[in-house]
Amino acid sequence: MLEKVDLNKRIDKKDKKDKKEAKERQEQLSSRLSYLQRVCKEEGIPITILFEGFGASGKGTMINQLIQALDPRGFQVYSIQRPTKEEKQRPYLCRFFSKLPAKGRIAIFDRSWYRRVLNDRIDQIATKEEIECAFDDIVHFEQLLTDDGMVLIKFFLYITKEEQKKRFHKLQARKETRWRVKKRDIRQNQHYEKYLKMNNEMLENTDTQNAPWTIVEAMDFHYAKCKIMKTVVARLEEELLAHKESAKELHHVTRMGNQLETPIVCVNQTELIDDIKTPVLAGIDLTKKLSKEEYKCRIKQLECKLSLLHNEMRSKKVPVILAFEGWDAAGKGGAIKRVTKYLDPRGYKVIPISAPNDVEKAHHYLWRFYQTFPKEGHMAIYDRTWYGRVLVERVEGFCTKAEWKRAYHEINEMEEHLRNFGAEIIKFWMHIDKDEQEKRFLDRQQNPAKSWKITEEDWRNRERWDDYVEAVDEMLVKTSTTYAPWTVIEGNSKRYARVKVLETIIHALEKRLT
């Protein structure tokens, strides 16, 4: 998940206009959060907010900023350290049960029950078996809380290795703050990549529909603060509006003859949600390209090398899944054609995915894909995939919001199951910009041999480009896992895209087969 996050997000405090707008926005959010706390108290809704993240990412600072808007009589902050001797003698989650908030109150955790799968793992206090069990325990624990009406908001604060090192040095330079940097902190920075992997695994294993993670790009203090505030406000509004009585209260707020603040719907929901997104596609460089001569030289070599690896893959009985997603006319078919050019046709199958038929609709949406997964030593190449649930079905309204939100976790679990079976999963998003897509559409229309490829539906889908960008961004972040990562292919240049696809497959297979 973390490898897809753009850490360059910030609010420009040097720009007077941006500074003024940010201040006004934060004041509005603080006022809204204060109001929401009162309404949640009246409705008896318990709230738990937890902060995890890298050392020096600002967890304490962000908690301090968040509580400034809250009535101190209604919340409690807990800083979770190593368990005491007595706590060690009891089941792991016992000490957290005792700290859960009563109805109408808020509990804020600086670190939490995730200590077992992070700190304890890093310090080698917990065994491998305990870690595996802890993931299941945590997921079940959070499910228990949310099923009972708890609002659970989870933040992970993310900074780079260089930024962490700089913050540690700043703390060490001052006598007053030197004590805050421990030897384990320095060790964490020295082995940043190792801890990054551990955090990735933690996020992947515990990002669920009922308790999703919000990754906070914490390089910039002001951006991080704003994102956290907006996330909490949006989540509480969503919860309150889900209650019929609360919804009436929010639109016609009257208490003992006195009207309170304006209804919550006055907040610009579109702006609120837009500002807490984690964009991925916006950072892709689509200017990358190859000359015709360089392409011809490299493509033949790569195709032949892949053919040899395909034979080795078959001899070692390694199943391989290639999943191609992307914009219409982004080059999925062309890339697949180059992948298969020198492969033994007895060892692979190309599976084009279209809209489900009546039989398939009568089953779980993953049912039809389970019928097509490759056996040992074979390769399945998908032209579109199970990700239709969180792309076209989400955008076009072919499934409910609850269904596509649940699908991220379901898909991750399915791919993990495939990986445990021994499959190598390689996923591509073929990316082009809107202008390039229009150019290719027009070329198809004017070419009799390709006109069948373009339909009215293709043109209609372009009108919802921004909706699809939002869906793709979320898909890439939430389903790029250590066992099935996404590779975004810069596809404005077909030559560059085809070479990168082949290189990615070859690299993955070489790593797996050696």
Phi, psi and omega in degrees: 000313188293332183293346181262002185271132178273113184269014180267009182287133179199164174252126183282101181281350178280334178280119185300321180294312178298321180296316180294316180296320179296319179296315179296321180295318180293323177295320178294318180294321178297316178297318181294318180296320177299318179294317181297324177301317180294318180294319179296325177295316179296325181276353179071035182263119176280143184229131174237126179238124181237147181240124171234169178152181181290154174302138180071014179279351174103024182300311181298318179296318180293322177297316180299320179292321182295317186284349178300332182272354187258153172287117185298343178283351186249005181219164176220133178257133180239128174257113188271118178251191177297145181294148176286173179301317180293320180295326179294336183275359181242163176308143189308317186278356183302316184291341178274327175301322182291342182258359182293143184285149173286169180300131180089359180246169183236133172246130180241124184251124168268100197070163189201210178293354176283355178305322182299322184262002177239280184300312181296327178289316180297318181277001179058035176278321181262144178281169178300318180295322178294322179296314181298317178293324182297322178301313179297317180299318181295314180299316179293322179298313180292325176297318178300317181294311184289326176298333181271003176104006178287136169269117184244117182241122185241126178246138171239116182269126191238126174225164180280167177299318182294318180293321179298314180300318180297320180290323176298316180297322179295319179292320181290336182288342181251132181301323184291335185244000184301325183296339184286341181262111181264168177299324180294330178294315178297319179297322178297319180292321180295329180245042185306315184299322179296316180288328176299317179297317179298317179293322176300314180296322177298314180296317181296321184281343187232011176273097186244167181298318183279340181218069183283155175272144168249116179276125183254118176287100193260019178293326181247122184303312186292321177295315181300315180300314182296318181295318180297314180299315182294321180296314180296315180299312181299319182292319180290322177297318179300317181294317182292320180289345177282344178264125183302315181293323179292321180300316178297320181296320184289331180269335180224068187282110177222125180231115176054039176083358181248122179282130180273204183301166180298155183300155184297333182296351178290338177289135179290098185296322180298314179296320182299311181291320181302321186283349179249013175286161175244092184289145178237308186298329182298337182264006182276130180274106183267010178272354182295137181202169177233148174286161181298321182292315180295322179298312182299322181292319187274324188295318181295317179298317182292319179298319179292320179296320179295324178299318178294318179294326178297319178295319179293321177301319180290320182292328180267003176058044176263117177284141183232136177239121173252120183246119180250119170236164179161176179294156171302134180070019181279349177107022179297312182297318179295320179294317179297321179299319179288327178297318187269357190306317183245016179275149175292116184298343178282350185249007178212163176216130176267127185240101176281132182252124176241192180299142181295146176275183185298321179295315180294324178294336181281354179247174171302144187298337178275350185304314185292335180282329178297337178286347190243357183296145187285152174274178182304132176082003180246162181240132174248127181245115185259123171265092193079156194213197176295349179286357173302331180299322183259007177243267185296320181291326177292307186292319184273358176077026179279353173218165181282164178300319179298324182290314182285332175293322179291334187295329181304311181292320180298318180293316178301318179295319179297315180292327175294321177299317178296319179295319178297330176290338179118003183285143170264121185248121181235118188242133181239135165251114180275112190248130171225164177270172186295323180293319179295322178296316179299319179299316181290324176300314181294322177298320179294318181298325185273352181253110182305329182285343183239359185298336180293341182284343184250132181231170177298328180296325178298317179292322180296321181297331178299331181293342180249029183307311183297324178295321179290324176301315179300316181293319181294316178305313182293321179299314183297319181289316188276346182234013173269103187247169179295331182264348178208071183283154174271146168240120177272125182259121177287105194254006178299329173258113181298322181296314180298316183299314183294321178293318181294322177301311181297318180296321180295316180296314181299316180299316181295318181289321178298317179296321182286323188273347180272000000 
